[in-house]
């Protein structure tokens, strides 16, 4: 058993239940609001697109903007996002920057002023 699985094996704080609830809600939102195959933008499944968008949605599940689909469409054609999901995608610095960039463009309200 992995360290993480072992840690949560007998979890009673609601962490696991909350995650399951939010995971289901996030998948429903992605299915309803984003295009078909939302993580297969430039070919097969792109794990860099998947991890950053899915995790941003699940981590902000209660504050998603009404225009999520429009923000997503703008993001996936954004040159900087394409760079973040194409080059050095596993570099720790790039991963952190990619997640911050996705949150800024999918969730944050200041993106509306652009």
Secondary structure as UniProt FT lines:
FT   HELIX           3..8
FT   TURN            9..10
FT   HELIX           15..33
FT   TURN            36..39
FT   HELIX           47..59
FT   TURN            60..62
FT   TURN            66..67
FT   HELIX           68..76
FT   HELIX           79..84
FT   TURN            85..86
FT   TURN            89..90
FT   HELIX           92..106
FT   HELIX           109..113
//
